[in-house]
Amino acid sequence: MKTLTTLTAVAAMIAGISIASAQTSSMDKSDTMGSSSTQATGSGKFCIKGASGALNCQYASLSACQKVIKGSESCSPNPNSGTTGSKY
């Protein structure tokens, strides 16, 4: 019984280390991706994302943003305005 308890504890510890390293790894990737594309200027709810990754956030609505985009630009919610989870 003591051996079974010890093996269970070791397995739980190894599983905990694996989960922790997986979380750290995914956070590292998101930090890397986010740091190059979250240069946001302006305080509007929607932004134009240009080819360089910079965000021009001066639009109050998605339709206002879409009227101005050109070429490969796209509109997205301002990452700094707290619109996460809301609908356009």
MIKE-255034 format. One record per atom (N, C-alpha, C): residue in three letters; chain; atom name; x, y, z. Coordinates in nm, 2 decimals. Atoms other than C-alpha are relative to their C-alpha. Layout:
N
+-----+---+----+--------+--------+--------+
|   r | c |  a |      x |      y |      z |
+-----+---+----+--------+--------+--------+
| ala | A | CA |      X |      Y |      Z |
...
+-----+---+----+--------+--------+--------+
This chain:
88
+-----+---+----+--------+--------+--------+
|   r | c |  a |      x |      y |      z |
+-----+---+----+--------+--------+--------+
| met | A |  N |   0.08 |  -0.12 |   0.00 |
| met | A | CA |   0.00 |   0.00 |   0.00 |
| met | A |  C |   0.09 |   0.13 |   0.00 |
| lys | A |  N |  -0.09 |  -0.12 |  -0.01 |
| lys | A | CA |   0.29 |   0.24 |   0.08 |
| lys | A |  C |   0.06 |   0.02 |  -0.14 |
| thr | A |  N |  -0.06 |  -0.02 |   0.13 |
| thr | A | CA |   0.44 |   0.17 |  -0.26 |
| thr | A |  C |  -0.10 |   0.06 |  -0.10 |
| leu | A |  N |   0.11 |  -0.05 |   0.09 |
| leu | A | CA |   0.11 |   0.24 |  -0.44 |
| leu | A |  C |  -0.02 |   0.15 |   0.03 |
| thr | A |  N |   0.01 |  -0.14 |  -0.04 |
| thr | A | CA |   0.08 |   0.57 |  -0.25 |
| thr | A |  C |   0.12 |   0.08 |  -0.05 |
| thr | A |  N |  -0.12 |  -0.07 |   0.05 |
| thr | A | CA |   0.44 |   0.67 |  -0.34 |
| thr | A |  C |  -0.01 |   0.01 |  -0.15 |
| leu | A |  N |   0.01 |   0.00 |   0.15 |
| leu | A | CA |   0.39 |   0.58 |  -0.71 |
| leu | A |  C |  -0.11 |   0.10 |  -0.04 |
| thr | A |  N |   0.10 |  -0.09 |   0.03 |
| thr | A | CA |   0.07 |   0.78 |  -0.71 |
| thr | A |  C |   0.05 |   0.15 |   0.02 |
| ala | A |  N |  -0.05 |  -0.13 |  -0.02 |
| ala | A | CA |   0.24 |   1.08 |  -0.56 |
| ala | A |  C |   0.10 |   0.05 |  -0.10 |
| val | A |  N |  -0.10 |  -0.03 |   0.10 |
| val | A | CA |   0.53 |   1.07 |  -0.80 |
| val | A |  C |  -0.07 |   0.02 |  -0.14 |
| ala | A |  N |   0.07 |  -0.03 |   0.13 |
| ala | A | CA |   0.29 |   1.04 |  -1.10 |
| ala | A |  C |  -0.07 |   0.13 |   0.00 |
| ala | A |  N |   0.07 |  -0.13 |  -0.01 |
| ala | A | CA |   0.09 |   1.34 |  -0.98 |
| ala | A |  C |   0.10 |   0.11 |  -0.01 |
| met | A |  N |  -0.11 |  -0.10 |   0.01 |
| met | A | CA |   0.41 |   1.54 |  -0.94 |
| met | A |  C |   0.05 |   0.02 |  -0.14 |
| ile | A |  N |  -0.05 |   0.00 |   0.14 |
| ile | A | CA |   0.53 |   1.45 |  -1.29 |
| ile | A |  C |  -0.11 |   0.07 |  -0.09 |
| ala | A |  N |   0.11 |  -0.06 |   0.07 |
| ala | A | CA |   0.18 |   1.54 |  -1.43 |
| ala | A |  C |  -0.01 |   0.15 |   0.02 |
| gly | A |  N |   0.00 |  -0.14 |  -0.03 |
| gly | A | CA |   0.19 |   1.87 |  -1.25 |
| gly | A |  C |   0.11 |   0.08 |  -0.07 |
| ile | A |  N |  -0.11 |  -0.07 |   0.06 |
| ile | A | CA |   0.53 |   1.96 |  -1.39 |
| ile | A |  C |  -0.03 |   0.01 |  -0.15 |
| ser | A |  N |   0.03 |   0.00 |   0.14 |
| ser | A | CA |   0.41 |   1.87 |  -1.74 |
| ser | A |  C |  -0.10 |   0.11 |  -0.04 |
| ile | A |  N |   0.11 |  -0.10 |   0.03 |
| ile | A | CA |   0.10 |   2.09 |  -1.72 |
| ile | A |  C |   0.06 |   0.14 |   0.02 |
| ala | A |  N |  -0.06 |  -0.13 |  -0.03 |
| ala | A | CA |   0.30 |   2.38 |  -1.57 |
| ala | A |  C |   0.09 |   0.04 |  -0.12 |
| ser | A |  N |  -0.09 |  -0.04 |   0.11 |
| ser | A | CA |   0.56 |   2.37 |  -1.85 |
| ser | A |  C |  -0.08 |   0.02 |  -0.13 |
| ala | A |  N |   0.08 |  -0.03 |   0.12 |
| ala | A | CA |   0.29 |   2.35 |  -2.12 |
| ala | A |  C |  -0.06 |   0.13 |   0.01 |
| gln | A |  N |   0.06 |  -0.13 |  -0.02 |
| gln | A | CA |   0.12 |   2.66 |  -1.97 |
| gln | A |  C |   0.11 |   0.11 |  -0.03 |
| thr | A |  N |  -0.11 |  -0.09 |   0.02 |
| thr | A | CA |   0.45 |   2.84 |  -1.96 |
| thr | A |  C |   0.04 |   0.01 |  -0.15 |
| ser | A |  N |  -0.04 |   0.00 |   0.14 |
| ser | A | CA |   0.53 |   2.74 |  -2.32 |
| ser | A |  C |  -0.11 |   0.07 |  -0.08 |
| ser | A |  N |   0.11 |  -0.07 |   0.07 |
| ser | A | CA |   0.19 |   2.86 |  -2.45 |
| ser | A |  C |   0.00 |   0.15 |   0.03 |
| met | A |  N |   0.00 |  -0.14 |  -0.04 |
| met | A | CA |   0.22 |   3.19 |  -2.26 |
| met | A |  C |   0.12 |   0.07 |  -0.07 |
| asp | A |  N |  -0.11 |  -0.06 |   0.07 |
| asp | A | CA |   0.57 |   3.25 |  -2.41 |
| asp | A |  C |  -0.03 |   0.03 |  -0.15 |
| lys | A |  N |   0.04 |  -0.02 |   0.14 |
| lys | A | CA |   0.43 |   3.20 |  -2.76 |
| lys | A |  C |  -0.09 |   0.12 |  -0.02 |
| ser | A |  N |   0.10 |  -0.11 |   0.02 |
| ser | A | CA |   0.14 |   3.44 |  -2.71 |
| ser | A |  C |   0.07 |   0.13 |   0.03 |
| asp | A |  N |  -0.07 |  -0.12 |  -0.03 |
| asp | A | CA |   0.37 |   3.70 |  -2.55 |
| asp | A |  C |   0.08 |   0.05 |  -0.12 |
| thr | A |  N |  -0.09 |  -0.03 |   0.12 |
| thr | A | CA |   0.60 |   3.68 |  -2.86 |
| thr | A |  C |  -0.09 |   0.05 |  -0.11 |
| met | A |  N |   0.09 |  -0.04 |   0.11 |
| met | A | CA |   0.31 |   3.71 |  -3.10 |
| met | A |  C |  -0.06 |   0.13 |   0.03 |
| gly | A |  N |   0.07 |  -0.12 |  -0.04 |
| gly | A | CA |   0.13 |   3.98 |  -2.91 |
| gly | A |  C |   0.09 |   0.12 |   0.00 |
| ser | A |  N |  -0.09 |  -0.12 |  -0.01 |
| ser | A | CA |   0.43 |   4.21 |  -2.86 |
| ser | A |  C |   0.03 |   0.06 |  -0.13 |
| ser | A |  N |  -0.03 |  -0.06 |   0.13 |
| ser | A | CA |   0.49 |   4.26 |  -3.23 |
| ser | A |  C |  -0.12 |   0.06 |  -0.07 |
| ser | A |  N |   0.12 |  -0.04 |   0.07 |
| ser | A | CA |   0.13 |   4.33 |  -3.32 |
| ser | A |  C |  -0.09 |   0.09 |   0.08 |
| thr | A |  N |   0.09 |  -0.08 |  -0.08 |
| thr | A | CA |  -0.02 |   4.54 |  -3.04 |
| thr | A |  C |   0.05 |   0.14 |   0.02 |
| gln | A |  N |  -0.03 |  -0.14 |  -0.01 |
| gln | A | CA |   0.13 |   4.88 |  -3.11 |
| gln | A |  C |  -0.13 |   0.08 |  -0.04 |
| ala | A |  N |   0.13 |  -0.06 |   0.03 |
| ala | A | CA |  -0.21 |   5.05 |  -3.08 |
| ala | A |  C |   0.01 |   0.15 |   0.03 |
| thr | A |  N |   0.01 |  -0.15 |  -0.02 |
| thr | A | CA |  -0.25 |   5.43 |  -3.12 |
| thr | A |  C |  -0.15 |   0.04 |  -0.02 |
| gly | A |  N |   0.14 |  -0.04 |   0.00 |
| gly | A | CA |  -0.58 |   5.60 |  -3.05 |
| gly | A |  C |  -0.09 |  -0.07 |   0.10 |
| ser | A |  N |   0.08 |   0.05 |  -0.11 |
| ser | A | CA |  -0.87 |   5.53 |  -2.82 |
| ser | A |  C |  -0.14 |  -0.05 |  -0.05 |
| gly | A |  N |   0.13 |   0.05 |   0.06 |
| gly | A | CA |  -1.15 |   5.42 |  -3.06 |
| gly | A |  C |  -0.02 |  -0.15 |   0.03 |
| lys | A |  N |   0.03 |   0.14 |  -0.03 |
| lys | A | CA |  -1.32 |   5.08 |  -3.02 |
| lys | A |  C |   0.05 |  -0.09 |  -0.11 |
| phe | A |  N |  -0.04 |   0.09 |   0.11 |
| phe | A | CA |  -1.20 |   4.95 |  -3.36 |
| phe | A |  C |   0.13 |   0.06 |  -0.06 |
| cys | A |  N |  -0.13 |  -0.04 |   0.06 |
| cys | A | CA |  -0.86 |   4.96 |  -3.53 |
| cys | A |  C |   0.02 |  -0.05 |  -0.14 |
| ile | A |  N |  -0.05 |   0.05 |   0.13 |
| ile | A | CA |  -0.71 |   4.93 |  -3.88 |
| ile | A |  C |   0.13 |  -0.06 |   0.03 |
| lys | A |  N |  -0.13 |   0.07 |  -0.02 |
| lys | A | CA |  -0.43 |   4.68 |  -3.87 |
| lys | A |  C |   0.07 |   0.00 |  -0.14 |
| gly | A |  N |  -0.07 |  -0.01 |   0.12 |
| gly | A | CA |  -0.18 |   4.76 |  -4.14 |
| gly | A |  C |   0.10 |  -0.11 |  -0.02 |
| ala | A |  N |  -0.10 |   0.11 |   0.03 |
| ala | A | CA |   0.09 |   4.54 |  -4.30 |
| ala | A |  C |   0.11 |  -0.01 |   0.10 |
| ser | A |  N |  -0.10 |   0.00 |  -0.09 |
| ser | A | CA |   0.34 |   4.64 |  -4.04 |
| ser | A |  C |  -0.04 |  -0.06 |   0.14 |
| gly | A |  N |   0.05 |   0.06 |  -0.12 |
| gly | A | CA |   0.12 |   4.51 |  -3.76 |
| gly | A |  C |  -0.05 |   0.11 |   0.10 |
| ala | A |  N |   0.04 |  -0.11 |  -0.08 |
| ala | A | CA |   0.06 |   4.86 |  -3.61 |
| ala | A |  C |  -0.15 |   0.02 |  -0.01 |
| leu | A |  N |   0.15 |  -0.02 |  -0.01 |
| leu | A | CA |  -0.30 |   4.94 |  -3.50 |
| leu | A |  C |  -0.03 |   0.15 |   0.01 |
| asn | A |  N |   0.05 |  -0.14 |   0.00 |
| asn | A | CA |  -0.46 |   5.27 |  -3.58 |
| asn | A |  C |  -0.15 |   0.00 |   0.05 |
| cys | A |  N |   0.13 |   0.02 |  -0.07 |
| cys | A | CA |  -0.75 |   5.28 |  -3.33 |
| cys | A |  C |  -0.07 |   0.13 |   0.02 |
| gln | A |  N |   0.07 |  -0.13 |  -0.01 |
| gln | A | CA |  -0.96 |   5.59 |  -3.41 |
| gln | A |  C |  -0.15 |  -0.02 |  -0.04 |
| tyr | A |  N |   0.13 |   0.02 |   0.05 |
| tyr | A | CA |  -1.29 |   5.43 |  -3.51 |
| tyr | A |  C |  -0.10 |  -0.05 |   0.10 |
| ala | A |  N |   0.10 |   0.04 |  -0.10 |
| ala | A | CA |  -1.60 |   5.41 |  -3.30 |
| ala | A |  C |  -0.08 |  -0.12 |  -0.03 |
| ser | A |  N |   0.08 |   0.12 |   0.04 |
| ser | A | CA |  -1.77 |   5.14 |  -3.50 |
| ser | A |  C |   0.07 |  -0.08 |  -0.10 |
| leu | A |  N |  -0.06 |   0.08 |   0.10 |
| leu | A | CA |  -1.68 |   4.85 |  -3.72 |
| leu | A |  C |  -0.02 |   0.05 |  -0.14 |
| ser | A |  N |   0.03 |  -0.05 |   0.14 |
| ser | A | CA |  -1.86 |   4.99 |  -4.02 |
| ser | A |  C |   0.08 |   0.13 |  -0.03 |
| ala | A |  N |  -0.08 |  -0.11 |   0.03 |
| ala | A | CA |  -1.67 |   5.32 |  -3.99 |
| ala | A |  C |   0.14 |  -0.04 |  -0.03 |
| cys | A |  N |  -0.14 |   0.05 |   0.02 |
| cys | A | CA |  -1.34 |   5.13 |  -3.98 |
| cys | A |  C |   0.00 |  -0.07 |  -0.14 |
| gln | A |  N |   0.00 |   0.07 |   0.13 |
| gln | A | CA |  -1.44 |   4.91 |  -4.28 |
| gln | A |  C |  -0.01 |   0.10 |  -0.12 |
| lys | A |  N |   0.01 |  -0.09 |   0.11 |
| lys | A | CA |  -1.52 |   5.22 |  -4.49 |
| lys | A |  C |   0.14 |   0.06 |  -0.04 |
| val | A |  N |  -0.12 |  -0.06 |   0.02 |
| val | A | CA |  -1.16 |   5.33 |  -4.47 |
| val | A |  C |   0.11 |  -0.09 |  -0.04 |
| ile | A |  N |  -0.11 |   0.10 |   0.02 |
| ile | A | CA |  -0.95 |   5.01 |  -4.51 |
| ile | A |  C |   0.03 |  -0.01 |  -0.15 |
| lys | A |  N |  -0.05 |   0.01 |   0.14 |
| lys | A | CA |  -0.74 |   4.96 |  -4.82 |
| lys | A |  C |   0.09 |  -0.12 |  -0.01 |
| gly | A |  N |  -0.09 |   0.11 |   0.02 |
| gly | A | CA |  -0.56 |   4.66 |  -4.97 |
| gly | A |  C |  -0.01 |  -0.11 |   0.10 |
| ser | A |  N |  -0.01 |   0.11 |  -0.09 |
| ser | A | CA |  -0.45 |   4.41 |  -4.72 |
| ser | A |  C |  -0.03 |   0.04 |   0.15 |
| glu | A |  N |   0.04 |  -0.05 |  -0.14 |
| glu | A | CA |  -0.56 |   4.62 |  -4.41 |
| glu | A |  C |  -0.12 |  -0.07 |   0.04 |
| ser | A |  N |   0.12 |   0.06 |  -0.06 |
| ser | A | CA |  -0.82 |   4.48 |  -4.18 |
| ser | A |  C |  -0.04 |   0.07 |   0.13 |
| cys | A |  N |   0.05 |  -0.06 |  -0.13 |
| cys | A | CA |  -1.04 |   4.60 |  -3.89 |
| cys | A |  C |  -0.01 |  -0.10 |   0.11 |
| ser | A |  N |   0.00 |   0.09 |  -0.12 |
| ser | A | CA |  -1.02 |   4.45 |  -3.54 |
| ser | A |  C |  -0.04 |   0.08 |   0.12 |
| pro | A |  N |   0.03 |  -0.07 |  -0.13 |
| pro | A | CA |  -1.14 |   4.54 |  -3.19 |
| pro | A |  C |   0.13 |   0.06 |   0.06 |
| asn | A |  N |  -0.12 |  -0.06 |  -0.07 |
| asn | A | CA |  -0.90 |   4.77 |  -3.00 |
| asn | A |  C |   0.04 |  -0.09 |   0.12 |
| pro | A |  N |  -0.03 |   0.09 |  -0.10 |
| pro | A | CA |  -0.71 |   4.53 |  -2.77 |
| pro | A |  C |   0.02 |   0.08 |   0.14 |
| asn | A |  N |  -0.01 |  -0.07 |  -0.12 |
| asn | A | CA |  -0.68 |   4.81 |  -2.51 |
| asn | A |  C |  -0.13 |   0.07 |   0.05 |
| ser | A |  N |   0.12 |  -0.07 |  -0.03 |
| ser | A | CA |  -1.04 |   4.92 |  -2.50 |
| ser | A |  C |  -0.10 |  -0.08 |   0.08 |
| gly | A |  N |   0.09 |   0.08 |  -0.08 |
| gly | A | CA |  -1.20 |   4.63 |  -2.31 |
| gly | A |  C |  -0.11 |  -0.05 |  -0.08 |
| thr | A |  N |   0.11 |   0.05 |   0.08 |
| thr | A | CA |  -1.41 |   4.51 |  -2.61 |
| thr | A |  C |   0.00 |  -0.15 |  -0.01 |
| thr | A |  N |  -0.01 |   0.15 |   0.00 |
| thr | A | CA |  -1.31 |   4.15 |  -2.55 |
| thr | A |  C |  -0.13 |  -0.06 |   0.04 |
| gly | A |  N |   0.12 |   0.07 |  -0.04 |
| gly | A | CA |  -1.61 |   3.93 |  -2.55 |
| gly | A |  C |  -0.13 |   0.06 |  -0.05 |
| ser | A |  N |   0.12 |  -0.07 |   0.05 |
| ser | A | CA |  -1.85 |   4.19 |  -2.69 |
| ser | A |  C |  -0.02 |  -0.03 |  -0.15 |
| lys | A |  N |   0.03 |   0.02 |   0.14 |
| lys | A | CA |  -2.02 |   4.16 |  -3.03 |
| lys | A |  C |   0.03 |   0.13 |  -0.07 |
| tyr | A |  N |  -0.02 |  -0.12 |   0.08 |
| tyr | A | CA |  -1.94 |   4.40 |  -3.31 |
| tyr | A |  C |  -0.13 |   0.07 |   0.00 |
+-----+---+----+--------+--------+--------+
